[in-house]
Amino acid sequence: MSTTDERTTTDLDREALEQQWTSWHAARHHDLTAEHGWLSITGFWWLPEAPAALDGLPGAWSTEGGAAVVTATAADGLTAIVDGRPVTGSERAEVPEAGSLPWLRAGEVIIELVLRGGSYAVRARDPQAVTRTGFTGIPAFPVDLAWVRPGRFLPYPEPRRVEVTTARDDLRQHTSLVGEIEVDLPGVEAPQRLQVAGGADGGLTLQFSDETNGVSTARWRALSVAAPDADGRIVVDFNRAVNMPFAFTAYGTCPAPVPGNRLPIAVTAGEQNPPRPDLAS
């Protein structure tokens, strides 16, 4: 019997793909389960104009002059995260649209300030959240080389600002689209064109929906694409399609894909719908 390695190039490519995916998936699990990560969110409150109490939070909350305001006493036990100073009296903070700020601490709970759709809100991040303590991992489809697709990037002359729906019925947001990607998909005759936003390190961010949504995956998923080469060529690895925060918590404000980013097939690659311990009966 020959001892020669008779594996094909495809076998080796598949093995490398699975190894890389396993490392990536482990890093994603680590990030999600961070002490005050996405799994720790336990509440979301829009801030009123006039000072008012918010159920479950100490202090009185409001907005004034383009800033968020909290008024507290020493008994409320709030401290400023920036310097650990107890909050007594009024404290103001601002963030840009779509931004967030770890603003205050109440015991081990971090109160995060966000600005969405021109309105301020706060979220509570509690390490003891059931979504974190009951987390059992992110299910995913088997890694499949067939879902690693070559494509090309077609940039717009200028970014296009469009309004989209979000994971919340009471919120719409704007997103900036930098161009389109063209990619061939298994079993689809014509190349698909999908609009993309900018990503890290010159890369691209794709949000898409497909025929698996509501069956084995969340309502939509997102995918990071590495920066195009000089000729605009890209590689779209659907094995790395991820759930956005709204799939793990009721308090996500995630923007939805633009309507044209609906794929006409079931993308059986990437993350599947995660178990929700907060919804367990």
Backbone bond lengths (Angstrom), bond angles and torsions (degrees), N, CA, C in turn:
res aa  C-N    CA-C-N  psi(-1)  N-CA   C-N-CA  omega(-1)  CA-C   N-CA-C  phi
1 M - - - 1.474 - - 1.517 108.97 -
2 S 1.325 117.36 134.05 1.460 121.48 -177.68 1.523 110.30 -73.33
3 T 1.344 114.64 142.46 1.464 119.48 175.97 1.522 111.07 -97.12
4 T 1.334 117.24 4.82 1.462 121.56 -179.49 1.525 110.27 -67.00
5 D 1.329 115.43 138.61 1.468 119.91 176.30 1.520 108.14 -71.68
6 E 1.340 116.65 109.41 1.455 121.13 -175.54 1.527 112.37 -98.35
7 R 1.299 117.29 14.40 1.461 119.71 178.56 1.525 110.36 -66.89
8 T 1.312 115.98 142.95 1.461 120.59 179.41 1.519 110.30 -80.36
9 T 1.342 114.89 168.42 1.463 119.84 176.39 1.521 110.62 -59.36
10 T 1.341 115.82 -38.17 1.463 119.53 179.15 1.523 110.91 -63.23
11 D 1.343 116.75 -39.79 1.466 120.01 177.32 1.522 110.81 -60.06
12 L 1.347 115.50 -44.73 1.455 119.68 -179.44 1.519 110.98 -66.26
13 D 1.339 116.92 -40.21 1.461 120.62 177.82 1.523 110.57 -61.79
14 R 1.329 115.33 -41.40 1.465 119.77 -179.58 1.528 110.58 -65.46
15 E 1.313 116.44 -41.27 1.461 120.39 179.47 1.522 110.96 -62.87
16 A 1.330 116.62 -44.22 1.464 120.43 178.64 1.520 110.73 -64.41
17 L 1.332 115.83 -41.30 1.462 120.32 179.40 1.527 110.29 -60.58
18 E 1.320 117.23 -44.87 1.461 120.87 -178.80 1.524 111.54 -66.02
19 Q 1.328 117.02 -39.20 1.463 120.17 178.59 1.526 110.91 -64.50
20 Q 1.329 115.94 -44.93 1.464 119.94 179.52 1.521 110.67 -64.95
21 W 1.324 116.54 -41.02 1.464 120.03 -179.95 1.527 110.59 -64.70
22 T 1.321 117.04 -41.26 1.464 120.67 -179.52 1.523 111.01 -60.73
23 S 1.324 117.16 -42.53 1.470 120.64 177.83 1.519 110.67 -65.36
24 W 1.324 116.18 -43.42 1.467 120.84 178.99 1.527 110.80 -62.67
25 H 1.332 117.17 -43.07 1.462 121.67 -178.22 1.527 110.94 -65.12
26 A 1.323 116.77 -38.25 1.467 120.46 178.09 1.524 110.75 -64.97
27 A 1.336 116.84 -40.09 1.465 120.55 178.32 1.525 110.45 -65.51
28 R 1.318 116.68 -37.96 1.467 119.76 178.90 1.528 110.39 -66.02
29 H 1.314 117.32 -42.40 1.466 121.26 176.75 1.529 110.16 -58.77
30 H 1.321 116.48 -42.98 1.468 121.32 179.89 1.526 110.69 -61.45
31 D 1.328 116.87 -44.95 1.464 120.66 -179.30 1.526 111.41 -64.65
32 L 1.321 117.02 -43.50 1.462 120.73 -178.09 1.522 112.19 -63.13
33 T 1.317 116.73 -35.47 1.461 120.44 -174.94 1.525 112.98 -92.17
34 A 1.323 117.56 11.53 1.464 120.46 176.19 1.530 109.73 -55.74
35 E 1.319 116.05 154.24 1.467 121.43 -172.89 1.524 112.76 -52.36
36 H 1.315 116.58 -42.22 1.466 120.26 178.79 1.531 110.55 -120.58
37 G 1.328 116.34 36.87 1.457 121.84 178.88 1.522 112.26 -79.96
38 W 1.332 114.78 -166.95 1.463 119.68 -175.33 1.524 112.72 -61.16
39 L 1.306 117.79 -30.13 1.466 119.81 -177.77 1.520 112.98 -73.98
40 S 1.332 117.13 -9.95 1.469 120.41 -175.51 1.526 113.59 -91.42
41 I 1.318 118.66 -4.01 1.470 120.46 -174.57 1.528 110.79 -71.81
42 T 1.328 115.39 128.61 1.472 120.69 -177.68 1.527 113.80 -120.63
43 G 1.316 118.32 -2.69 1.460 118.86 -179.32 1.512 112.38 -170.43
44 F 1.330 115.41 155.73 1.466 123.73 178.66 1.517 107.43 -141.89
45 W 1.338 117.02 129.92 1.461 121.65 -178.69 1.525 109.65 -137.53
46 W 1.325 117.08 125.89 1.463 120.79 168.52 1.523 108.48 -70.90
47 L 1.325 117.22 140.51 1.463 119.90 -179.83 1.524 110.45 -85.80
48 P 1.333 117.11 133.83 1.466 120.71 178.04 1.526 110.78 -79.79
49 E 1.326 116.37 166.29 1.472 120.16 176.42 1.521 110.75 -71.63
50 A 1.325 117.10 -44.73 1.468 121.17 -179.49 1.525 109.75 -92.71
51 P 1.337 118.07 145.12 1.467 120.48 -179.17 1.527 111.94 -55.17
52 A 1.315 115.23 131.66 1.465 120.81 -179.38 1.523 109.02 -154.62
53 A 1.326 114.70 155.39 1.464 119.94 175.39 1.526 109.44 -75.85
54 L 1.313 116.06 147.60 1.458 122.24 173.93 1.520 107.84 -113.48
55 D 1.311 116.15 129.27 1.459 121.36 -175.02 1.528 111.08 -55.92
56 G 1.326 115.69 119.39 1.454 120.65 177.42 1.509 115.17 95.87
57 L 1.340 117.87 -6.98 1.463 120.95 179.81 1.524 110.02 -119.03
58 P 1.327 118.23 143.72 1.469 120.38 174.23 1.523 110.51 -76.21
59 G 1.332 116.82 159.24 1.452 121.48 175.41 1.518 113.35 89.52
60 A 1.342 114.95 176.91 1.466 122.89 175.55 1.522 107.41 -116.63
61 W 1.328 116.85 138.07 1.456 122.13 -168.81 1.521 110.80 -122.96
62 S 1.341 116.18 145.50 1.460 119.89 -179.38 1.523 109.35 -165.01
63 T 1.332 115.12 -179.14 1.466 121.92 172.33 1.520 108.35 -127.42
64 E 1.328 115.31 150.02 1.464 119.47 -179.74 1.527 108.78 -161.11
65 G 1.332 116.24 127.01 1.459 120.34 173.88 1.514 114.67 56.94
66 G 1.333 117.19 38.47 1.454 120.37 178.49 1.509 115.01 79.41
67 A 1.330 117.25 13.20 1.463 121.28 -179.91 1.524 109.91 -129.35
68 A 1.321 115.11 159.25 1.463 121.66 170.59 1.517 108.24 -91.01
69 V 1.330 116.13 143.55 1.465 121.15 -176.51 1.528 109.28 -131.94
70 V 1.332 115.92 135.02 1.452 120.86 170.39 1.520 107.73 -124.76
71 T 1.315 116.53 138.03 1.463 122.33 176.46 1.520 107.62 -118.66
72 A 1.336 115.75 125.80 1.462 119.72 -173.29 1.517 110.76 -142.49
73 T 1.311 115.13 161.51 1.462 122.44 172.38 1.526 108.45 -111.62
74 A 1.310 116.03 169.68 1.462 119.82 178.89 1.525 111.37 -58.59
75 A 1.332 115.78 -32.99 1.463 119.80 -179.00 1.526 112.62 -66.54
76 D 1.331 117.60 -20.92 1.464 120.59 179.48 1.528 112.04 -71.74
77 G 1.325 116.75 -23.55 1.459 119.97 174.81 1.510 115.83 74.11
78 L 1.332 117.89 21.79 1.463 120.82 178.07 1.520 110.71 -85.74
79 T 1.324 116.84 140.94 1.463 121.40 173.35 1.520 108.98 -129.51
80 A 1.337 115.65 150.57 1.461 121.09 177.70 1.525 109.15 -79.97
81 I 1.316 116.85 129.68 1.461 119.94 -177.55 1.519 111.30 -67.03
82 V 1.323 117.64 -33.43 1.462 120.24 -174.70 1.522 112.94 -60.83
83 D 1.349 116.84 -33.38 1.469 118.46 -176.69 1.530 114.06 -140.97
84 G 1.329 117.59 2.93 1.461 120.51 178.52 1.511 114.83 75.50
85 R 1.321 117.57 8.42 1.466 122.64 -176.44 1.526 110.84 -73.98
86 P 1.348 119.16 133.68 1.460 120.54 174.40 1.530 110.54 -61.34
87 V 1.318 116.04 139.41 1.462 121.01 179.32 1.521 108.76 -91.71
88 T 1.329 115.57 112.93 1.465 122.04 173.27 1.515 106.72 -129.96
89 G 1.305 116.49 124.74 1.457 120.04 -172.15 1.517 109.09 95.09
90 S 1.334 115.87 -150.37 1.469 120.56 -175.70 1.525 111.39 -102.30
91 E 1.313 115.07 142.42 1.468 123.24 178.82 1.525 107.69 -128.94
92 R 1.341 116.63 132.44 1.462 121.35 -178.54 1.528 109.71 -115.87
93 A 1.331 114.87 151.64 1.464 119.83 175.50 1.524 109.13 -155.23
94 E 1.322 115.52 154.02 1.462 122.28 177.99 1.524 109.40 -134.35
95 V 1.320 116.02 149.95 1.462 122.19 171.24 1.524 107.67 -140.16
96 P 1.330 118.37 155.79 1.464 120.32 176.75 1.524 111.37 -75.70
97 E 1.308 116.78 164.45 1.455 121.77 176.37 1.532 110.07 -54.35
98 A 1.327 115.05 134.32 1.468 124.44 -177.96 1.521 113.01 71.11
99 G 1.344 116.92 4.12 1.453 120.45 179.46 1.513 112.34 -90.66
100 S 1.322 115.52 173.21 1.458 120.93 176.84 1.519 109.27 -149.30
101 L 1.326 115.57 155.89 1.459 121.94 -177.30 1.523 109.56 -143.51
102 P 1.349 119.08 120.38 1.464 119.59 168.35 1.529 107.65 -67.58
103 W 1.318 117.12 103.81 1.464 121.72 -164.06 1.525 112.59 -98.67
104 L 1.322 116.35 -53.63 1.462 121.39 -171.55 1.524 110.43 -132.24
105 R 1.327 114.11 160.80 1.458 119.97 176.75 1.528 108.82 -126.63
106 A 1.332 115.50 137.74 1.466 122.25 173.53 1.522 106.38 -127.60
107 G 1.335 116.92 95.21 1.457 119.69 -171.59 1.518 109.37 67.31
108 E 1.327 116.84 -126.35 1.466 119.54 178.14 1.528 112.28 -93.12
109 V 1.324 116.89 1.60 1.464 121.81 179.30 1.525 110.02 -87.68
110 I 1.319 116.49 131.47 1.461 121.76 173.54 1.522 108.65 -100.16
111 I 1.332 115.79 132.69 1.461 121.65 176.80 1.522 107.37 -102.46
112 E 1.317 115.00 117.84 1.463 123.16 -174.42 1.528 109.69 -102.31
113 L 1.315 116.67 132.63 1.462 121.88 176.51 1.520 109.15 -96.09
114 V 1.338 117.07 133.40 1.463 121.61 177.35 1.526 109.13 -132.86
115 L 1.327 115.39 155.79 1.464 121.84 173.36 1.518 107.01 -124.03
116 R 1.330 116.11 117.29 1.453 121.72 -176.88 1.522 109.68 -133.09
117 G 1.316 116.35 125.98 1.458 120.23 179.27 1.509 113.00 59.56
118 G 1.342 117.17 29.75 1.455 121.86 178.97 1.512 114.69 83.30
119 S 1.326 118.37 3.03 1.465 121.79 -178.44 1.524 110.45 -121.15
120 Y 1.340 115.00 141.93 1.459 120.12 178.30 1.529 111.02 -83.68
121 A 1.328 113.89 146.52 1.463 121.23 174.50 1.521 107.77 -147.98
122 V 1.319 115.76 163.04 1.465 120.39 173.27 1.523 108.87 -124.77
123 R 1.331 113.95 149.36 1.459 121.13 174.43 1.520 108.55 -124.69
124 A 1.324 115.94 144.43 1.467 121.35 175.97 1.524 108.88 -99.55
125 R 1.334 115.37 132.95 1.474 121.17 177.35 1.530 108.08 -117.93
126 D 1.315 114.98 111.38 1.466 122.49 -174.31 1.531 109.44 -119.09
127 P 1.332 118.36 119.13 1.464 119.99 -179.94 1.526 113.80 -58.15
128 Q 1.341 116.81 -20.80 1.464 120.48 -179.18 1.532 112.59 -91.12
129 A 1.322 117.86 9.72 1.465 120.97 178.60 1.521 110.32 -56.86
130 V 1.323 116.75 139.28 1.460 120.03 -178.80 1.522 110.92 -63.36
131 T 1.329 117.32 -29.19 1.461 119.88 177.85 1.524 111.69 -64.76
132 R 1.345 115.91 -23.71 1.474 119.96 177.48 1.524 111.11 -93.54
133 T 1.318 116.61 -49.63 1.470 119.08 -176.63 1.528 111.79 -67.82
134 G 1.337 116.73 -26.93 1.460 120.20 -179.72 1.514 113.96 -98.11
135 F 1.328 116.83 8.69 1.464 120.97 -177.14 1.526 110.74 -68.74
136 T 1.327 116.14 131.68 1.471 120.59 -178.05 1.523 112.79 -117.82
137 G 1.320 117.38 6.35 1.459 119.53 178.97 1.515 112.24 117.09
138 I 1.330 114.84 172.79 1.461 121.58 -178.06 1.520 108.69 -110.17
139 P 1.322 118.08 111.83 1.465 118.74 176.46 1.525 110.64 -67.77
140 A 1.312 116.10 151.69 1.464 120.33 -178.72 1.523 109.86 -150.46
141 F 1.320 115.00 155.21 1.460 120.19 173.22 1.532 109.51 -67.51
142 P 1.341 117.95 154.27 1.466 119.70 174.39 1.529 110.88 -58.02
143 V 1.310 116.12 141.80 1.462 120.43 178.90 1.526 108.97 -63.00
144 D 1.330 116.08 132.67 1.466 121.10 -173.59 1.525 109.47 -137.11
145 L 1.322 116.04 120.15 1.460 121.46 -179.96 1.527 112.10 -59.98
146 A 1.343 116.71 -25.95 1.462 120.33 -178.72 1.521 112.44 -65.46
147 W 1.342 116.72 -19.19 1.461 120.22 -179.53 1.529 112.60 -96.73
148 V 1.313 117.23 12.37 1.470 121.49 170.01 1.520 106.23 -98.28
149 R 1.329 116.70 105.39 1.462 121.62 -167.90 1.530 111.68 -115.63
150 P 1.341 117.08 131.89 1.465 119.36 172.43 1.520 110.08 -73.16
151 G 1.298 116.02 152.17 1.458 120.23 178.52 1.509 110.70 -159.73
152 R 1.314 115.32 -171.52 1.464 119.17 176.30 1.516 109.50 -142.17
153 F 1.319 114.27 153.60 1.460 121.92 -178.83 1.513 109.27 -103.57
154 L 1.333 115.39 131.89 1.462 122.86 179.80 1.525 107.60 -117.95
155 P 1.332 117.31 95.52 1.472 119.58 -174.64 1.524 112.28 -72.82
156 Y 1.323 115.43 149.66 1.458 120.84 170.67 1.531 108.99 -81.21
157 P 1.333 117.77 151.91 1.473 119.30 175.30 1.526 112.09 -58.47
158 E 1.336 115.76 -37.15 1.460 122.67 176.85 1.526 108.37 -139.46
159 P 1.336 118.34 147.33 1.468 119.52 177.09 1.528 111.56 -57.86
160 R 1.317 116.23 147.50 1.459 122.31 179.11 1.530 109.34 -110.01
161 R 1.310 115.91 123.30 1.466 121.26 -179.76 1.523 108.61 -93.38
162 V 1.328 116.47 119.96 1.459 120.62 -177.72 1.521 109.90 -129.18
163 E 1.326 115.34 153.17 1.463 121.10 177.37 1.525 109.27 -92.41
164 V 1.329 115.80 137.88 1.467 120.72 179.63 1.522 109.77 -132.97
165 T 1.318 115.31 159.79 1.457 120.44 171.83 1.530 108.56 -76.37
166 T 1.314 116.15 174.18 1.466 120.47 -178.34 1.527 109.90 -138.15
167 A 1.315 115.12 -176.79 1.462 120.45 177.14 1.527 112.24 -68.63
168 R 1.324 117.42 -14.34 1.465 122.25 179.32 1.523 109.63 -105.90
169 D 1.327 116.52 135.14 1.461 120.52 179.11 1.523 112.38 -67.08
170 D 1.346 116.99 -23.44 1.466 120.40 -176.04 1.530 112.52 -98.23
171 L 1.318 117.69 20.62 1.462 119.58 -175.80 1.520 111.48 -145.19
172 R 1.323 115.24 133.46 1.459 122.63 168.42 1.525 107.23 -123.23
173 Q 1.328 116.29 148.39 1.451 120.41 -178.93 1.521 110.37 -133.82
174 H 1.321 115.02 167.87 1.457 120.93 174.82 1.522 109.39 -106.84
175 T 1.306 115.46 144.68 1.457 120.91 175.37 1.515 108.97 -130.42
176 S 1.320 116.61 151.68 1.459 122.17 -178.23 1.522 108.90 -106.03
177 L 1.323 116.67 117.57 1.459 122.39 -178.27 1.522 109.50 -99.84
178 V 1.327 116.13 130.76 1.474 120.15 -174.74 1.517 112.88 -100.88
179 G 1.324 117.76 -8.36 1.457 119.72 -179.86 1.512 111.27 163.70
180 E 1.331 115.14 -162.07 1.455 121.75 179.88 1.524 109.61 -128.98
181 I 1.328 115.10 151.92 1.456 119.18 169.51 1.523 107.88 -110.97
182 E 1.303 115.38 145.59 1.460 121.80 175.86 1.520 107.24 -114.53
183 V 1.323 116.60 124.87 1.459 120.54 -174.34 1.523 109.94 -145.01
184 D 1.335 116.05 139.43 1.464 121.82 173.85 1.522 108.95 -85.37
185 L 1.328 116.34 139.64 1.461 121.17 -179.52 1.522 110.16 -119.55
186 P 1.323 117.90 150.34 1.464 120.65 179.38 1.528 111.56 -58.24
187 G 1.324 116.16 129.33 1.453 120.77 175.71 1.511 115.42 78.16
188 V 1.320 118.38 5.60 1.462 121.99 179.41 1.526 108.12 -115.86
189 E 1.322 117.10 124.97 1.461 120.07 -174.49 1.519 112.67 -67.93
190 A 1.310 116.88 -50.14 1.466 119.97 -174.49 1.521 110.87 -89.64
191 P 1.334 117.90 142.96 1.469 120.04 173.43 1.525 110.25 -59.30
192 Q 1.317 116.08 145.66 1.458 121.64 178.92 1.519 109.81 -97.94
193 R 1.325 115.68 135.77 1.464 120.61 174.89 1.521 108.86 -108.01
194 L 1.323 115.74 126.77 1.457 122.37 -175.83 1.517 109.37 -130.15
195 Q 1.327 116.32 138.17 1.461 120.67 -179.99 1.526 110.33 -81.96
196 V 1.335 115.14 143.30 1.464 120.17 -175.36 1.522 110.98 -132.74
197 A 1.319 114.54 153.12 1.466 122.54 172.10 1.525 108.34 -99.72
198 G 1.321 115.62 170.47 1.452 119.59 176.05 1.517 111.05 -72.14
199 G 1.323 115.96 157.20 1.456 121.41 179.24 1.509 111.21 -133.69
200 A 1.314 116.29 -170.04 1.463 121.63 -177.92 1.525 111.00 -71.65
201 D 1.325 115.77 146.64 1.469 122.60 173.89 1.523 112.84 55.01
202 G 1.321 116.83 39.53 1.456 120.67 178.51 1.512 114.26 78.77
203 G 1.327 116.99 6.09 1.454 120.86 -179.48 1.519 112.43 -82.97
204 L 1.323 115.20 -169.25 1.456 122.44 -175.74 1.525 109.69 -128.34
205 T 1.331 115.86 154.73 1.462 121.36 177.13 1.518 109.07 -122.98
206 L 1.314 115.83 121.92 1.458 122.71 179.36 1.521 109.54 -109.85
207 Q 1.317 116.32 127.49 1.462 121.60 169.26 1.515 107.10 -112.48
208 F 1.332 116.51 131.06 1.460 119.51 -173.93 1.521 110.50 -146.23
209 S 1.311 114.48 158.99 1.460 121.31 170.94 1.526 107.73 -123.64
210 D 1.332 116.06 162.14 1.468 120.16 -177.02 1.520 109.15 -158.52
211 E 1.321 116.41 -175.08 1.460 121.20 -172.94 1.530 114.13 -72.75
212 T 1.327 118.48 -8.34 1.473 119.45 176.92 1.523 112.27 -83.95
213 N 1.329 117.71 -14.74 1.463 121.04 -175.18 1.523 111.03 -61.22
214 G 1.330 115.13 133.82 1.452 120.24 -178.90 1.516 113.81 80.67
215 V 1.323 116.95 -6.15 1.464 121.86 177.29 1.529 109.22 -109.70
216 S 1.318 115.51 -64.24 1.468 119.84 179.52 1.519 113.00 -123.02
217 T 1.328 116.79 -5.04 1.464 120.39 179.42 1.521 110.36 -132.54
218 A 1.329 115.25 169.90 1.465 121.68 177.94 1.529 110.53 -69.80
219 R 1.321 116.76 179.46 1.468 121.13 -175.46 1.515 113.09 -61.02
220 W 1.311 117.25 -30.52 1.460 122.34 172.44 1.514 108.39 -159.19
221 R 1.332 115.11 166.12 1.456 120.52 179.46 1.526 109.57 -134.32
222 A 1.317 115.45 171.93 1.462 121.18 -178.92 1.521 109.41 -129.45
223 L 1.320 114.57 158.21 1.456 120.30 -175.42 1.521 109.11 -149.22
224 S 1.323 116.44 130.82 1.465 121.43 174.92 1.525 108.99 -92.36
225 V 1.323 115.30 136.82 1.463 122.01 179.24 1.522 107.79 -120.28
226 A 1.322 116.87 130.59 1.464 120.45 -179.94 1.522 110.74 -63.50
227 A 1.322 116.27 157.69 1.462 122.28 -176.68 1.527 111.46 -54.08
228 P 1.327 117.85 138.66 1.469 120.98 177.21 1.524 111.08 -63.34
229 D 1.337 116.08 154.35 1.457 118.51 173.77 1.527 109.60 -79.60
230 A 1.315 116.92 -174.67 1.470 120.85 -174.69 1.522 112.39 -62.03
231 D 1.332 117.03 -23.90 1.465 121.24 179.85 1.525 112.47 -97.64
232 G 1.331 116.84 7.92 1.455 120.79 178.96 1.514 114.60 82.44
233 R 1.326 117.40 7.85 1.462 119.70 -179.45 1.529 110.95 -76.57
234 I 1.322 115.05 142.16 1.465 121.75 -179.49 1.525 109.62 -137.13
235 V 1.325 115.42 167.39 1.460 122.18 170.75 1.526 107.34 -123.94
236 V 1.319 115.91 124.76 1.465 121.91 -179.46 1.528 107.81 -107.02
237 D 1.327 116.21 108.25 1.466 121.58 -178.00 1.521 109.22 -102.06
238 F 1.325 115.70 96.85 1.463 120.38 -178.18 1.528 112.44 -68.20
239 N 1.332 117.79 -13.46 1.463 119.78 174.53 1.526 111.62 -62.16
240 R 1.328 115.64 -19.44 1.462 119.62 -179.48 1.534 112.72 -103.91
241 A 1.316 116.29 19.71 1.467 119.96 172.98 1.526 108.61 -65.92
242 V 1.320 116.76 130.37 1.464 120.48 -173.59 1.523 112.04 -118.90
243 N 1.324 114.04 155.13 1.458 120.80 169.06 1.520 109.22 -72.84
244 M 1.317 116.54 138.67 1.451 120.35 171.96 1.532 108.57 -82.94
245 P 1.335 117.95 165.39 1.469 120.09 -174.13 1.522 115.11 -52.22
246 F 1.340 118.09 -32.95 1.465 118.99 -176.97 1.528 112.43 -61.14
247 A 1.336 117.34 -20.39 1.464 120.01 179.20 1.525 112.05 -73.28
248 F 1.334 116.91 -19.27 1.461 121.96 -176.74 1.528 113.25 -104.67
249 T 1.335 117.03 -20.73 1.459 120.94 -173.59 1.520 109.87 -144.94
250 A 1.318 115.98 151.79 1.467 120.89 177.58 1.519 112.06 -76.53
251 Y 1.338 118.23 -2.42 1.459 120.76 -169.89 1.526 113.47 -113.83
252 G 1.320 117.91 20.34 1.456 120.95 175.97 1.518 111.45 -79.26
253 T 1.329 116.37 150.99 1.472 121.95 177.72 1.526 110.26 -116.44
254 C 1.307 117.49 26.26 1.464 123.20 -169.54 1.532 112.62 -59.61
255 P 1.339 116.91 132.77 1.462 119.89 174.64 1.519 111.14 -69.75
256 A 1.327 116.36 144.48 1.462 121.72 178.62 1.529 110.11 -85.24
257 P 1.331 117.48 163.32 1.462 119.62 175.43 1.524 111.22 -65.10
258 V 1.317 116.07 155.97 1.462 119.51 170.69 1.530 107.42 -64.75
259 P 1.339 118.45 151.17 1.472 120.56 -173.72 1.527 114.32 -55.08
260 G 1.328 118.03 -33.56 1.462 120.64 -177.86 1.509 114.85 -71.99
261 N 1.324 117.68 -6.79 1.466 120.59 -178.30 1.527 112.75 -93.40
262 R 1.320 115.48 31.08 1.465 121.42 174.65 1.526 108.42 -93.91
263 L 1.340 117.28 118.46 1.458 121.43 -179.14 1.526 110.29 -86.79
264 P 1.344 117.71 142.25 1.469 121.18 -173.18 1.520 114.12 -84.58
265 I 1.327 117.94 14.26 1.460 121.67 -178.51 1.523 109.76 -135.47
266 A 1.319 115.50 173.42 1.464 121.52 174.02 1.524 108.33 -89.23
267 V 1.327 116.03 115.62 1.462 120.71 177.68 1.530 107.27 -86.72
268 T 1.325 115.63 93.83 1.466 121.16 -176.48 1.528 109.79 -88.58
269 A 1.305 114.85 59.35 1.463 122.82 179.57 1.518 108.03 -150.15
270 G 1.322 115.62 152.76 1.453 120.36 177.94 1.516 112.84 88.07
271 E 1.329 114.42 -165.84 1.462 120.27 -175.25 1.521 112.22 -72.45
272 Q 1.335 113.90 146.33 1.453 121.40 175.53 1.527 110.14 -103.00
273 N 1.332 115.09 174.94 1.459 120.22 -179.84 1.531 109.71 -60.45
274 P 1.341 118.43 124.49 1.463 119.28 -177.39 1.525 111.88 -80.73
275 P 1.325 117.64 153.43 1.466 120.19 171.28 1.530 109.64 -60.85
276 R 1.335 117.10 146.23 1.462 121.78 -179.20 1.522 109.45 -119.55
277 P 1.343 117.69 93.80 1.467 119.44 -179.74 1.520 113.04 -61.54
278 D 1.349 118.23 -24.23 1.463 120.56 178.89 1.522 111.97 -72.73
279 L 1.320 117.57 -17.14 1.463 121.21 -179.58 1.521 112.29 -104.10
280 A 1.325 116.67 -0.58 1.466 120.04 -178.55 1.523 109.95 -65.95
281 S 1.319 116.16 139.36 1.470 120.14 -178.37 1.520 110.26 -82.12
